[in-house]
Amino acid sequence: MAKAKCEVKIKWKGWNRGGYAEVMNGGGVQAMLDQKANAAAAACNSTFTPKYGESGYSTATIGGSLARGRVVYTDSKHANVSERRHNRLQSAFGGD
């Protein structure tokens, strides 16, 4: 039986921060982030019962050091307390 050995050494040149930021801030990725964040907020709002005319969950765009991102947050004190009790955001993103 013959043994073959192949060794390849690749020198890591590092990643291109500018290219990463360009891709992440591009229209396709940002549209996908908007879609996921809005779907999560809608799923949470569908099971949340607002009280006294308060709203439940909203989304916002945040600026990171390399790319923009999205955050889903509670709008009111009642929504915050309800979120801690029912963990809607965790279940919207596939958590337990």
WOLINHU-V241882 format. One record per run of one state. SS is the DSSP state (H for helix, E for strand, L for the rest). FROM is the first residue (numbers start at 1). TO is the last residue. Records with the same first field share a line. If there is no record, write none. Layout:
BEGIN
SS = FROM-TO + FROM-TO
END
This chain:
BEGIN
L = 1-16 + 25-26 + 48-56 + 64-67 + 75-76 + 87-87 + 93-96
H = 17-24 + 27-47 + 77-86 + 88-92
E = 57-63 + 68-74
END
